[in-house]
Amino acid sequence: MFYTVIDILGTIAFAISGVLVAMEKRLDFFGVVIIAFVTSIGGGTLRDLLIGNTPVVWMRDATYVITILTTVVLAILFVKQLKYFRKSLFLFDTIGIGLYTLIGVEKGLDAGLLPVMCIALGTITASFGGVLRDILCNEIPVIFRKEVYATICILGGGIYFLLIQFPMNNTYAYSAAILSIIAMRILAVKFKVSLPNIYRD
């Protein structure tokens, strides 16, 4: 139940971030729904295809589709309230990557993958929906910009595998890793931490 709740929360967070981007681009209702869907399920779809988990999870469980549609409608109705939060898009995107990174790691463990592959799967799960969202909205994906993004997913996955080496409840390790990803991204943006630029003027 804990992991299901985390998965649904991640779906909601990414759906809201998709709605906000789509509305900034002034897309129609159909466009907003498509961007919300792509943002929410893009990473999970690629993850399931990579590990041979087909049909992919959202095709087997209508909960995800219902959750995304409900979130889209509510986000549109309350978009003015969402925009009161100056960093609302950043906030929901950050929450989404924290939740989805660990969902991907857990799916990798269930598939019997090595820890490094689990971390890669978590990073794909967290990042690929945002990549598709940005490409469809004619933006350079945030993962390819100077701002740290995938690096934080990798670090968060590493923290999880470090914590489970200690005698603690797995739920605590899971939650701590999610919170560490959210905290690291907030701090990285606040203090303008970024990877070095390989280009020289």
C-alpha positions in Angstrom: 0.0 0.0 0.0 2.9 2.4 0.8 4.5 2.0 -2.6 1.1 2.3 -4.3 0.4 5.6 -2.5 3.9 6.9 -3.5 3.2 5.9 -7.1 -0.1 7.7 -7.2 1.4 10.8 -5.6 4.2 10.9 -8.2 1.6 10.6 -10.9 -0.4 13.5 -9.5 2.8 15.7 -9.1 3.9 15.1 -12.7 0.4 15.6 -14.1 0.2 19.0 -12.4 3.6 20.0 -13.7 2.4 18.9 -17.2 -0.8 20.9 -16.9 1.1 24.1 -15.8 3.6 23.8 -18.8 0.8 23.1 -21.3 -1.3 26.1 -20.0 1.7 28.4 -20.2 1.9 27.4 -23.9 -1.8 28.1 -24.2 -2.7 24.6 -25.5 -6.3 23.6 -25.8 -7.9 21.1 -23.4 -6.9 18.1 -25.5 -3.3 19.4 -25.6 -3.3 19.9 -21.8 -4.5 16.3 -21.3 -1.9 14.9 -23.6 1.0 16.8 -22.0 -0.2 15.7 -18.5 -0.4 12.1 -19.6 3.0 12.1 -21.3 4.6 13.8 -18.3 3.0 11.3 -15.8 3.5 8.0 -17.7 6.3 8.7 -20.1 9.1 7.5 -17.8 7.1 4.6 -16.4 6.2 3.4 -19.8 9.9 3.4 -21.0 10.8 1.7 -17.7 8.3 -1.1 -18.2 9.3 -1.6 -21.8 13.0 -1.9 -20.8 12.3 -4.6 -18.2 9.7 -6.4 -20.3 6.8 -5.6 -18.0 4.1 -5.5 -20.7 1.4 -4.4 -21.1 2.7 -1.4 -19.3 1.3 -0.6 -15.9 -1.1 2.2 -16.9 -2.7 -0.1 -19.5 -3.4 -2.8 -16.9 -4.6 -0.5 -14.1 -7.2 2.2 -14.9 -6.3 3.9 -11.6 -3.5 5.8 -13.3 -5.7 7.1 -16.2 -8.5 8.1 -13.8 -5.9 9.8 -11.5 -4.4 11.8 -14.3 -7.8 12.9 -15.8 -9.0 13.9 -12.3 -5.8 15.8 -11.6 -6.0 17.6 -15.0 -9.6 18.8 -14.3 -8.8 20.0 -10.8 -5.6 21.7 -11.8 -7.4 23.6 -14.6 -10.2 24.6 -12.2 -7.7 25.8 -9.5 -4.9 27.0 -11.8 -5.1 30.5 -10.3 -4.5 29.1 -6.9 -1.6 27.0 -8.1 0.0 30.1 -9.7 0.0 31.9 -6.3 3.0 29.6 -5.6 5.7 31.4 -7.5 7.7 28.2 -7.9 4.7 25.8 -8.3 5.9 24.1 -11.5 9.4 23.6 -10.0 7.9 22.3 -6.8 5.6 19.7 -8.4 8.4 18.7 -10.8 10.8 18.2 -7.9 8.3 16.2 -5.9 7.7 14.1 -9.0 11.3 13.2 -9.6 11.8 12.3 -5.9 8.8 9.9 -5.9 9.4 8.4 -9.3 13.1 7.8 -8.9 12.4 5.4 -6.0 9.5 3.8 -7.8 11.9 3.0 -10.7 14.5 1.7 -8.3 11.9 -0.6 -6.6 10.8 -1.9 -10.0 14.4 -2.7 -10.9 14.8 -4.6 -7.6 11.6 -6.6 -8.3 13.1 -7.5 -11.7 16.3 -8.8 -10.1 18.5 -6.1 -11.5 21.9 -5.0 -10.1 21.8 -1.8 -7.9 23.5 0.3 -10.6 20.8 -0.8 -13.1 18.1 -0.1 -10.6 19.4 3.4 -10.2 19.6 3.9 -13.9 16.0 2.7 -14.2 14.9 5.1 -11.4 16.6 8.0 -13.2 14.8 7.1 -16.5 11.5 6.8 -14.7 11.9 10.2 -13.1 13.3 12.0 -16.1 11.9 10.7 -19.3 8.3 12.1 -18.8 9.7 15.5 -18.4 11.9 15.1 -21.4 8.9 14.3 -23.6 6.9 17.1 -22.0 9.6 19.7 -22.8 10.1 18.4 -26.4 6.4 18.5 -27.2 6.2 22.0 -25.7 9.2 23.1 -27.8 11.6 23.5 -24.9 15.1 22.2 -24.3 14.5 19.4 -21.8 15.6 20.5 -18.3 17.7 17.3 -18.0 20.0 18.6 -20.8 20.5 22.1 -19.3 23.0 23.2 -16.8 20.7 22.7 -13.8 21.4 19.4 -12.0 18.5 16.9 -12.5 19.4 13.4 -13.5 22.5 13.7 -11.2 20.2 14.2 -8.2 18.2 11.1 -9.2 21.4 9.1 -9.3 22.5 10.4 -5.9 19.1 9.7 -4.4 19.1 6.1 -5.7 22.6 5.7 -4.2 21.4 7.0 -0.9 18.6 4.4 -0.8 21.0 1.5 -1.4 23.4 2.9 1.3 20.5 3.2 3.8 19.2 -0.3 3.3 22.6 -1.6 4.4 21.7 -0.5 7.9 19.2 -2.3 10.2 16.2 0.0 9.5 12.7 -0.4 8.2 12.8 -0.3 4.4 10.0 2.2 4.4 12.2 4.6 6.3 15.0 4.2 3.9 12.6 4.7 1.0 11.1 7.9 2.5 14.5 9.3 3.4 15.8 8.8 -0.1 12.8 10.5 -1.6 13.2 13.5 0.8 16.9 13.7 0.0 16.2 14.0 -3.7 13.7 16.8 -3.1 16.0 18.6 -0.7 19.0 18.3 -3.0 17.2 19.7 -6.0 15.8 22.6 -4.0 19.2 23.4 -2.5 20.9 23.0 -5.9 18.6 25.5 -7.5 18.7 27.9 -4.6 22.5 28.0 -4.5 22.8 27.7 -8.4 24.7 24.5 -8.2 25.3 23.1 -11.8 27.5 20.8 -13.7 30.5 22.4 -15.4 29.9 23.8 -18.9 32.1 22.0 -21.5 32.0 24.9 -23.9 34.4 27.8 -23.8 33.7 31.2 -25.2 
